[in-house]
Amino acid sequence: MLELLATVPDPRDPRGVRYALAGMLAVAVSAVLTGARSFTAIGEWAVDLSSQQLSRLGLGAAPEESTLRKLFTRLDADALDRVLGAWAWTRTQVVDGRRVIAIDGKTVRGARTRPTGRRRTWSPRSTSRPGSCSDNSRSPRRATRSLACVTCSPVST
């Protein structure tokens, strides 16, 4: 994915670039796939990454929310859309005559059924990062809400 994201044109002036474009885009895409809905949420998600995770993305440190906001303001959205569309296409399969995409991989790993044949129960909470919920007493209060948290997510009536 990093190789594909590296093909997106970098709108920044090469002088003073602190973060690799592909790494920043990978952080943003990953954060959105895990439920981030704002630049603040993406920034918080990035700060929660370990130094090893950041290193795997080609980053020495987590980019700030303002840095991400400035980047996406200037980024060529069409180019990013083409790259992400190509990446998503490589993840599709034909199942029962339909082209489908499984982003989380649970079916591929066999998590859909147990050896007994019974279906496993899946909870969206299991995919959220530890401490991502603002209602979690172990984590500092956050301005964002996790999609996976039932206590934080309002139910529309």
N, C-alpha and C positions, 0 to 999 in steps of 0.2 A: 504494500500500500504506500509506503514511503516513496518508492521509486515513482509511482504514478503521481503522487502529490507534488513531487519535485518538478513535474512538467508544467505546473501552473505558473504563469508568469508572475514574478515578484515585483509588486508595484513600489517597493521601498527603494530609497536611495542607498546604494551599496555601502556608502560611508556610514559607519555607526550601527550597522546591523548586528544585533546581539543574539538573535535566535534564528535558527534555520527555519525557513518558510515551511518546508515539509513537516517538520516537527510540530510547529505551531498549528498547522492545519490538522495534523493527526490528533493532537490534543483536543482541538475543537470538535472534530468529527466523533471521536470516542466519547467525549463528554455529552454530546447531543444524543448519541445512541444509548447512553445510560440514563437519559432523562433530563439533562440540563436544558433549561428553556430561556436562558438569558446570558448575556456576557458575564454578568456577576457570577452566575452558577458555573459557567465554564471556567472562569478564573479560580473559583473555590475548588472545583474538581481538579484543576491543574496543580494547585498548591498541595492537595492531598496526595499527589503522586510521590513515590519514593525517588531517591536520586538514581537508583538503578533503573526504574521505569522511565524516568526522564532521559537517562543516558541511551536507552534502547530507541528512543525517538529522536536522538541526535541533539538533545537539549542539555545544557549544563545546569539550568535552573528553570523553574516554572515561570512562564510569561505572566505578567500582570494583566488584570482585566482590561485596563486602559490600552495596553499594547495590543491585545486581541481586538478590541473595538476599533482602534485606528487601522489595523491591518484589514479587517473585513469591510471597512468603509471604502477603502481604496482598491480592494481586490476585484479582479475580473470575475464576476459571479458566473457568467456563462462558461468560462474556462473551467472553473471549479465544478460546475454542474456536469460538464462533459466528462471530466476525470472521475468524479464519484459515480456517474452513470456507468462508465466503463468498468470500474471496480465492482459495482453491484452486479453487472451482467456476468462477470467471471464467477460469481458466487451462485448463479442459478442452476437449477436442475430440472429435468422433465420427470414429473411424478404423475402417474395415471393420466398421461396425455396433456398435462398442464405444466407450464413453466412456472416454477416457484422459487422463492428465495428464503433460506433459513439463516437469519443473521446470527442467532444465538447458538445454534448447533446442538440443541438438546435432542432433537430427533436423530441426528447423525450419531450422537454418542449413546443412543439407546435409552435416554432418560424418560422416554414417553411411557414405557411399561417396565414393570418390575419383572424379575425372573418368574414370579408367581403368576404373571399374566395380568395382574391388577394394574390399573393406571396409577401413575404417581401424581401427587398433588403438587402443583407448582405455585409458588408464591412470588409475586413481583418483588417483595421485600428482599428475597435472596440475591437479587442482582444489584442491589444498591450498595454503595461503598459504606463501610463501617463509619459511623459518625456523620453521615450525610444528612440525616434528618435533624431539623431544628428543634424537634421535641425530645431528642435523645439527651438525657441528663449528663452523659459522659462527654459530649462534644460542646464546643462553644456555640452560642446562639448565632444562627446564620440568617441572612436576608432572603434565602431561597428555600423552596420546599422540594423535597424529594417526591418524584412521581410515585415511588413505591411505598410511601408512608401513609397509612390509612388515617393516622391521627392528624397529620398535617394537611392532607389533601381534602379540600372541601367537596362535598357531594352536592351536585346540582339537583334541584328538585323541579 
